[in-house]
Amino acid sequence: MGHPMFEYDAAATQAIFDYCRERLQMDPVPLDYGGLAPLPYDELATLITAEGRPAGEVLDFFKHSLAPAVVSIDAPNFLAFIPNSPTKNSLLFDMVVACSGLNGTSWLESAGVVVAENQALEFLAQRAGLPEGSGGAFVSGGSMGNLAGLTVARDVGRTLRRELDPRTVRFAISADAHSSVGKALHVIGVDALLVETVDHRFTVDALRAALAADPHPETVIGVVATAGTTNAGIVDDLEGLGAYAREHDLWFHVDGAYGGAAMLSSSERAHFTGLRHADSFVVDPHKWLFAPLDCAALIYRNPTIARRVLAQQASYLDILHSADDEHYEWNPSDFAIHLSRRARGLPFWYSLVTYGTEAYESAIQASVDLARRAQEMIEALDYVEMVRPSSLSIVLFRRRGWRDEQYNEWSHQLLRDQIAFVTPTKWEGETVARLAFLHPGTDEDLVRRILETMRD
């Protein structure tokens, strides 16, 4: 007889399947109350025991006492931050990944995982206009993707500029770059040339001006652009910046964690043609490509360079790098700052294959279209106004006359009333309202209802 923790429990399995089936059938998914819900601290304090508790009892405790204290990020009325709207098939296949004991670390262990994930990565690389042979790995999120991509960029830049003190190399970034970019540069010990922009968009003209005014422009070894800023959805001048980087032998890294998916949008794809210049590119399927958390695609123009920088070496890992098969060395662990990893790209791959690319294109376009209609609604009202034109699927607007505390109370009341989860943000020092659309099930009626709550 085996250890009791590893024996099949039919009742517990059925209870979990029933819970997941119930959750998958919810239409729409309930928003729930997040941090506004009471938490059962007294019950939690006695929950862990030496003997353990019945699985069904603990599942009921989670369902009734903990789950309501988690805002459902996949609800169509979750419009804060950047939502997560996984397809039903991606959620189902995430269960397959969890139950199959899949390790996405190496070709030797999981060739079947790697070829499927690579197919999904190749699709994204092709839509970005990157050359054949581009590739990388799925990582936990945009922050990890930026860290890995910029680590490779740093080492490549130092190699190309051997005449420089390696401690002095820098990357040109804009003030609107994601916070993870600045944090990644801090971690890898590289400074930033912070480029001031006009209307928050990083352009090649702004880059040229910053370099011309800088006393040591030769220390800049790379350029970091954003394909859809988190706060406002602004797409940097990817074409201009990318062409400049290519001409001057600078590494071009594009953070498209949120907005990069809009390269599949019929109305927005022209803004993303400059992706073809990228040396490294990040886009998160767990954002606008409808995959479960946590899943970000990190793609390199030349994966061989990334492998040389990031592949881990140890005696027990030698076997992962020594086979004759031409594909054998495609180990996802070689392309980011990780070793062990779950097969996080498979749910996206399964969803993409089962629904098809046209479904993805139409779902992404639906959010862009809704953002434009939301702008029209706001412009038709006299008590709200746009802060700036909508961009991609994000709308920034203000309630005339409101102060910070009014925005915060309004946000909390929307959640208490289960209308929507909408959080304010800062724009040029001012507190404003922000709507981030990703779920194709979000509709105009919800937008009207949200705006109506601001009337009084």
N, C-alpha and C positions, 0 to 999 in steps of 0.2 A: 504494500500500500504506500502511495506517495505522500508527500507533505500535504496537509489539508489546504494550504493556501493555493495549491496548484491543481486541485481536484475540480472537475466540472460541477457547477451548481446550477441545475436546471431551473430552479425557482428564481434565483438571482438573475440568471440570464434572461428569463422571460420578463421579469420586472423591468430590467434595463431596456429590453427591446420594446416593451409596451410604452415606456416613457419616451423613447426616441420616436416611436411611431406617432404618438400623440403630438409630440413637438413638431414633427415634420408635417403633420396634417393641419396645423394651425394656420389660418388664413383670415386676417393677417396675424403675424406674430405679435403677441402682446408686448407693449413697451416695458412694463414693470417700473419699479420705483427707485432702483439704485440706492444711492446714499440717503435718500429720504425715507426709506423703509426702516422699521425697527429691526434690530439684530438680536438674536437669541443668545446673548452672552452667557447667561446662567446655564442653559442647556449645553452650549459648546464646552463649558468648563469641565463638564463631567462626561463628555462623549467618548474620549479615548480611555479604554480600560484594558486590563491585562487579558481578559477573556474574549474581548471583541463583542460586537453587537450584530444582531441579524441584519443581513444585507437589505432586506425590504424595509426594515425600520429606518435605516440610515438614508435610504433613497427617499422615503417619505419626508424625512426631516429636511433633506436638501430641497425637495420639491416645494414644500410648504413654508419653510422658514428661511432658506438661503437664496433660492432662485429669485424670489420677488425683490431681493436687494441687489440684483444685477440688472442694469438697463440692457435690454436686448439690442445689441448693436446691429442685428440683422432685421430689425423692425422697419417697415417703410416710413415710419414717422420718427426715426432716429436721423436727425439732420445736423448733428453737432460734429465737431472735429472732422475726421474723415470716416464715414460709416464703413461697415463691412456687410456685404449682401451676398452671402454664398448661395449658389444654386442648390436645388434639392439633390441633384446627382453628385455634386461635389461633397456635400455633407454625408451622403450615403457612402461614398468611396473613402472618406476620411475614417469611417468606421471600419472599412476593410483594411486600411493601412494600420489602424490601431490593433485590430484583431489578428493580423497576419504576422506579427513579429518582424516587420520589414526594417532593415537597417540600410539607410541610404548613403553609407560612408564610402564604399569602394565597389569597383567592378567585380572583384573576386567574390565578394559577399552577395552583391545585389545587381547583377548585370541586367536583369529584367526590369528593375526599378530605373537604372541609369538610362537605358535606351528609351524608355517612355518619357522620362523627364527631359532628356535631350531633345526629343521630338517637339515637346512644348517650347523649350528654349529656342530651338531652330525656327519655330513659327514666329516667335516674338522678334528674333533677330532679323528675320526676313522682312517683317512688316516695318521694322525700324530702318531698313535699307542697308544693314550691315552686310559685309561680304560673306560668301560661303566659307564655312570653317569657323565662324564666330561661335562662341559658346561660353559656358560657365557652370553655374550651379544655382540651386534654390537655397536661399538663406532665410533667416528668421524674419527679417524686415529691412526696410530701407536704411535704417541706422547701421545695421551690420553690413549691408551691401556697400554703403558709402565708405565705411571704415576699410573694408577689404580692397575696394577699387582704388582708394587713395593711397593705401599702403603700397600697392603695386606701382602706382604712378610716382610715388616718392622715390622708390628704389630705381625705377627706370630713369627718372629725371636726374638723379645723382650720378648714375652711370654715364649719361649723355653729357653731363656738365662736370667732368672730373676736375676742372680747374677751380671750381667753387668749393668753399668750405661747406661740407654737407649739412652743417647746422644752420646755414643761412638760406637754404632754398625755400621758396614760397609758392602758394597757389593763389591765383586771382579768383576771388569770389565776390558776389554781390552782398549787400546788406540784407537782402531778402532770402538768401540761401537758408535751407532748413537748418535748424539748430544742431542736427546730427553732423552736419558738415564741419561746423566749427569745433564740435566735440571730437570728431575724428582727427582733425588736424592737431588738436591738443594731445591726443593719445599718441600720435605718431611723431610728435615733436617737430611740427612744421608750422611756420607762421603763415598768415594770410595777408595778401594785398587786398584790402577791402575797397571795392569799387563802388563809388556813389552812382546811382542810377537816376534816370528821369522817369517819373511815374512807376517806379519799382520794377522796371524791366531792364535786365542786364543786356546791353548791346555791344557790338564790336566798337562803335564809336566811343562809348564810355570806357571800354578796355584800353583803347589806344590813348585816350586822354590821360587815364590813370598811369599807364606805363611811361608816357612822355613826362609826366610830372614827378615820377618817382626817381630818387637818386640812384637806385640799383635795380633797374628793370631786368638785368641779366639774371637775377636770382629767381625770377618767376619761371617755374618749370611746368606749370599746368594751369588749366582753366576749368572751373567748375560752373556749369550752367544748370538751371532748373527748368524742367519741362512740366510746368504747372505748380506754382507755389501753393503751399498748404493753406495759407490764410486767404488768398484771393484768386488762385487759379491762373496766375499770370505765367505765360510761356516766354522764356528768354529768347533772345535772338540766336537760336540754335544754328542757323545757317551761317550768319556772319561770324559768330564766335568759333564755330567749328572749322570754317575755312581758314580763319586767322591762325588757329592752333595748328592746323595741318601745315600751313605755309611756314610757320616758325618753329616747327618741331617741338610743340608743346603737347603734353598729354591733355586730352579733352574728355572730361568726365561729366556725364549728364545724370542728374538726380531726377528721375521721372517716377518716383515712388507712387505718388498719387496720379499725376496728370498724364504720364506716359501712355496710359491705356487709350487716351483720346486720339492716338495715331490710327485707331480703328474707326474713328468717327468720320463720316463723309463730309461734314461741314468744317471739321477742325484739322484734318490730317495735313493740310498744307503748312500748318505751323510747325510740323514735326519733321519736315524733310531733312533738316540739318542733323538729325540723329545719325545719318549715314556717316558722319565724320567722327562719331564717338569712338574713343579707345576703350571706354567702359561705360556701361549704361545700367541703371537700376529701374525696374518697374515692379510694383507689388501686385500680384494677382489677388492678394487678400484685400485690396482696396477696390479698384474699379474693374477688375477682371473676375469678380464674383467667386472667389475661392475662400475657403475657411482660413482663419488665422492658424498658424503663422506662416506666411509664404511670400517671399520676395525673389524675383529673378535678377540675378547678377550676371551680366553678359559682357564678355571681352571681345574686342576685334581680333586679338591674337591671344588665344587662351594659353599657348605655350609659354608666353612671357609671364603670365600670371602664375602658372604652375611653378616656374623656376623660382619665383619669389615666395610663394605661399605653401608649397607642398612640405609637409612635415617629414622629417627624417628620423628614423629610429630603427634599431636592429630588428625589432618585431614587426616593423612596417616594410622591410625590404621586399617581401614577397608581393606587395601591392604595386611595386614599380619595376618588376623584373620579368614579366611574361613576354612572349613573342607575338601574341595577338595584337594586330595594329590598333584595335579599339580598347585593349585591355587597360591601358593606363588612364582611361577617362574616369578618374576617381573624383567624385564631387568634393571630397575632402581636400583636394589639391587647389581649389579655386577660391577659397575664402578662409577666414580665421576661425576654423572649426575642424573637428575631426569626426567624432560620432555625430550623426544627424539622422533625424527621422526622414522618411520619404515624403517630405512636405510638398513636393511638386506634383505628386500623383493625383490628388483630388482635382487640381486644376486641369491636368492632362485629361482625366476621365470626363470632366465636364465639357471641355473643349471638343473632344472627339465625339461625344454623344449628342451635344446640341448643335455643333457646327459653327463655323465662323460667322455666318450671316446673323445668327441669333445674338452673338456677342456684339456685332456691329450695331444692330438695331437697339439693343439694350443700352449700350453706351450713348448712342445718339439720343435716346429718350431723355436722359438726364440733361444733356446739353439743351435740348429743346425746352424742357421744363424750366431751366434757369432763365431762358429768354422770356418765357411767358410770365414767370414770376416778376421779372423786371417790368414788364408791361403792366402788371397788376399794381405794382408799387407806384409806378409813374402816374397811374390813374387816381391815386388817393392823395388827399391833401395833408394828412398827418404823418406820412412817412415819405422818405426820399432815398434815392440811390446814393451811395457813397462814391461808387465808380461803376462803370458798366459791368455787367456780369461777364465772367470769364470761365470757360469750360463749364463746370457744373456748380460754380460757387457764386453766391449773391451776397454782397455787402450792402446794408442799408441802415438808415437811422430812423428812430422815432423822434420827430421834432420835439425839442424841449425836455427830453429825458436826461437824467443823470445816471451815474454808474449804478447806484443802488436800485433804481427803477428797472434797469435791464436785468439785474440779478434776480430781483423778486419776480419779474415776469417769466424769466427762465424757469425758476423753481415752481411757479404756479402752473405753467404748461405741463411740467412733469407730474405734479400732484394731480392735475386733472386728466392725465394720460392722453393729452392732445398730441404732444410731440416733445422730443428732447432737442432743444435749441439752446445753445450757449452763446453769450456775447463774446466779442473779441476786441482787440485794440487795433485801431487803424490810425496811424500818424498821431498817436497819443490819445485819441478819442475812443471811448467805449461805443461800439456799434453792434448791430445785430448781424448775424451771419447764418446763411442757409447753405448746407452742402448736400447736394442731391447725388445719390448713387443708385439707389434702389429703383428699378424700372416700375415698381408698383406704387411709388409715390405719385400723387396726382394733384391737379390744380385745386381741387376742393380742399385738400389739406392746407395748401398755401393760403387760400382765402380765409380759412378758419384761423390760422395763425395770425394773419394780418388783422383780422377782426378783433382779436384779443388785445391788440395795441391801441385800439381806437380811444378808449377812455383813459 
